[in-house]
Every structure is written in C-alpha cells, then in structure tokens.
Amino acid sequence: MASQERQAQVTLFIAAKKHGKSTLAELMVRNHYYPNALIYKEGVNVYDEAFKKYPVIEDIYSYKGGKVVVNGGFIRYKNFLKLVNDKFRNGVLMLDDIAEYERNDISGELWPILVNNRKLGIEVVLLYQGLTDVPIRMFKYVNTVILGYTNDGFEYKLNKFPDRGEPFRIAAEKVKAIHNQCTCKDPCRCGKRYYREIIKLS
C-alpha cells in the first residue's frame, strides 16, 4: 500500500476535440499498473471509439472491479464522486470533459478525492478541452499537465497560474507551432496535430 500511495498522481490532460485526447487517455488507463478503472463519460462520449473495448456500466452499485466506462446518463456526477470517495480504492478515476461541473471552482465532491488521492490509492485523470475551463485552485492538486493543442485564449488567466503561467505559455506556443505544421487531412498521418507538451507541477 505504501508504494501505491507514493505513486498515485493527479494528471490534467487538456486538448481540443479530435486532437488525440481520448486515444492517449485510453493508453494511460490500459497500461496503468492499477487493475481497476472508472471512466466517467456522458452523452455521446460514452461511446467514444477509443474506449469501445471497455464494458459500459449504468449501475455503479454493481461494479465488481476491472476497467469500465461509467455511463453518466444513469448516475449523477456528484453522486458518482461520493461513491468513489467512499468505496473505490487502488484504481484509476478518469473524468472526461468535466467543465460543466468543475469550472469556476472544485466541487465539494471532487475536492476530498484530490486531497486524499494517494491515501485512497486513486490515480486521477481529468480531461478538459481548454485551459480556461480549469479552476485555478485545481492546479494546487495537479502533479502533471499534458497540454495538447487548444484554441482557447487563456492568456488573461496566466497571472493566476502556477509560476505566473510562464511554463504554460511556453508549452502552448510550442504546441501551436508544431500543430500548425500539419497539412494532413483526417486522419492526421504526421502526428503533429497530436503533439503535446508535459508540464510537471510537483
């Protein structure tokens, strides 16, 4: 258990739609040493092509382990997080495109998971489409940011970011420059559309 406590992390993955976010997120879940994963998705995201091999469950109360997609259409987001905090251990918690719930500030249901993730043995992966969607307070608990291409104008928030946002500005400029070199039609063959930078916060 001590080893798992040291290794459990909070990862923030930011990229616009169709820029490789789901593909990399699935790879992270598939290759993670934890045998369990709860991947919370809503709407059309439930049937994300990248996660098509994972069983979809609608009743979290019947979850017996393994790596599954949780259909958020059948369990409210906040109720789901309460159950995670109470029952889920030694696994990956992935929350997909959660700006609707975690934008202006961290919800009361997610906060205890972020604070105690190492003690609980929960690897947290948060997916957003833009930096402007992420609550500033969230960065206090994030260990690693994976920044892909995003077209949102986050510059006005830079002074509130860790280190006054300089690592984010540099990373975003590099990602954008490489992204704009891509001339592929769908799907991208050169990989530049999916280029990302890693920012270590702790």
C-alpha positions in Angstrom: 0.0 0.0 0.0 2.8 2.4 0.8 4.2 2.1 -2.7 0.8 2.8 -4.2 0.4 5.9 -2.0 3.7 7.3 -3.3 2.8 6.7 -7.0 -0.9 7.8 -7.1 -0.9 11.1 -9.1 -3.3 13.7 -10.4 -3.0 14.3 -14.2 -4.7 17.1 -16.1 -5.0 16.5 -19.8 -6.0 19.4 -22.0 -6.6 19.3 -25.7 -9.3 20.4 -28.2 -11.7 17.8 -29.7 -10.1 15.5 -32.3 -6.6 16.2 -31.1 -5.7 12.8 -29.6 -7.0 13.3 -26.0 -9.1 10.1 -25.9 -6.5 8.0 -27.6 -3.8 8.9 -25.1 -6.2 8.8 -22.1 -7.2 5.2 -23.1 -3.5 4.2 -23.4 -2.9 5.6 -19.9 -5.7 3.6 -18.5 -4.8 0.4 -20.4 -1.1 0.4 -19.3 -1.6 1.6 -15.7 -0.5 -0.9 -13.0 -3.8 -0.5 -11.2 -6.2 -3.2 -12.3 -9.3 -1.1 -11.8 -10.5 2.0 -13.6 -13.7 4.0 -13.6 -14.0 6.2 -16.7 -16.9 8.6 -16.3 -18.5 9.8 -19.5 -21.7 11.5 -20.5 -23.7 11.8 -23.7 -22.1 10.7 -27.0 -18.7 10.5 -25.2 -20.0 7.2 -23.6 -19.5 5.6 -27.0 -16.0 7.1 -27.6 -14.3 5.0 -30.2 -11.1 4.9 -28.2 -12.9 3.2 -25.3 -15.0 0.8 -27.4 -13.4 -2.3 -25.9 -14.4 -1.4 -22.3 -17.7 -2.6 -20.9 -20.2 0.2 -20.2 -22.0 0.1 -16.9 -25.1 2.0 -15.8 -25.3 0.8 -12.2 -22.2 1.7 -10.2 -23.6 -0.2 -7.2 -23.0 -3.5 -9.1 -19.4 -2.7 -10.0 -17.1 -5.6 -9.1 -13.8 -4.4 -10.4 -11.9 -4.1 -13.7 -11.7 -1.2 -16.1 -15.1 0.1 -17.2 -16.8 3.1 -18.7 -19.5 4.6 -16.4 -22.5 6.0 -18.3 -23.2 9.3 -16.6 -26.6 9.4 -18.1 -27.7 6.9 -15.4 -25.9 8.3 -12.3 -25.4 11.9 -11.4 -21.9 13.2 -11.4 -21.8 14.3 -7.8 -23.4 11.1 -6.6 -20.8 9.1 -8.6 -18.0 11.0 -6.9 -19.4 10.4 -3.5 -19.4 6.7 -4.2 -15.9 6.8 -5.5 -14.7 8.6 -2.3 -16.5 6.0 -0.1 -15.9 2.8 -2.0 -13.3 3.0 -4.8 -9.7 2.1 -4.0 -6.5 1.2 -5.9 -7.6 2.3 -9.3 -7.8 5.0 -11.9 -10.5 7.6 -11.9 -10.9 9.3 -15.2 -13.4 12.2 -15.6 -14.0 13.2 -19.2 -14.8 16.7 -20.3 -16.0 17.9 -16.8 -16.0 21.7 -17.4 -19.8 21.6 -16.8 -19.1 20.5 -13.2 -15.6 21.7 -12.4 -15.1 25.1 -13.9 -15.3 28.1 -11.6 -14.1 26.1 -8.6 -13.6 22.5 -7.5 -16.8 20.8 -6.4 -17.2 19.6 -2.9 -17.4 16.1 -4.1 -14.2 16.1 -6.1 -12.1 18.0 -3.6 -11.7 15.2 -1.0 -10.6 12.8 -3.7 -7.9 15.3 -5.0 -6.7 15.9 -1.4 -6.6 12.3 -0.4 -5.9 10.5 -3.7 -2.6 9.0 -2.5 -4.0 7.8 0.7 -7.0 6.3 -1.2 -4.8 4.8 -3.9 -6.7 6.6 -6.7 -4.9 7.8 -9.8 -6.9 10.8 -11.0 -7.0 11.8 -14.7 -9.0 14.9 -15.6 -9.9 15.7 -19.2 -10.6 19.3 -20.4 -10.9 20.9 -23.8 -9.2 24.2 -22.8 -7.1 25.8 -20.1 -9.8 28.5 -19.5 -12.2 25.8 -18.3 -9.9 24.6 -15.5 -10.5 26.1 -12.0 -7.3 27.9 -10.8 -7.5 26.1 -7.5 -7.3 22.8 -9.3 -3.6 23.3 -10.1 -2.7 23.1 -6.4 -3.5 19.4 -6.5 -2.3 18.5 -10.1 1.1 16.8 -10.4 1.3 16.8 -14.2 -0.3 18.7 -17.0 -0.4 17.2 -20.5 -1.1 20.1 -22.9 -2.2 19.4 -26.4 -3.5 21.9 -29.0 -6.3 24.1 -27.8 -7.7 27.3 -29.4 -9.0 28.9 -26.2 -7.5 32.3 -25.2 -6.2 31.6 -21.8 -3.6 34.4 -21.7 -5.8 36.6 -19.5 -5.6 34.0 -16.7 -1.8 33.5 -16.9 -1.0 35.6 -13.8 -3.2 33.2 -11.7 -1.5 30.1 -12.9 1.5 28.4 -11.1 4.7 30.4 -11.8 2.6 33.2 -13.3 1.8 30.9 -16.2 5.1 31.0 -17.9 5.5 27.2 -18.3 2.0 27.1 -19.8 2.7 30.0 -22.2 5.9 28.4 -23.5 4.3 25.0 -23.8 1.3 26.3 -25.6 3.3 28.3 -28.1 5.4 25.2 -28.9 2.4 23.0 -29.3 0.7 25.5 -31.6 3.7 26.0 -33.8 4.1 22.2 -34.3 0.3 21.7 -34.7 0.2 24.4 -37.5 2.8 22.5 -39.5 0.3 19.7 -40.0 -1.2 19.7 -43.5 -2.9 16.3 -43.3 -6.5 15.7 -44.0 -8.3 13.5 -41.5 -6.9 11.4 -40.1 -3.6 13.1 -39.3 -0.7 10.9 -40.6 2.3 13.0 -39.5 1.3 13.2 -35.8 1.9 16.9 -35.5 -1.8 17.6 -34.9 -1.5 15.4 -31.7 1.8 16.9 -30.4 1.7 17.7 -26.7 3.9 19.1 -24.0 4.3 17.8 -20.4 4.4 20.3 -17.6 5.4 18.9 -14.2 4.0 20.8 -11.3 5.1 18.6 -8.5 
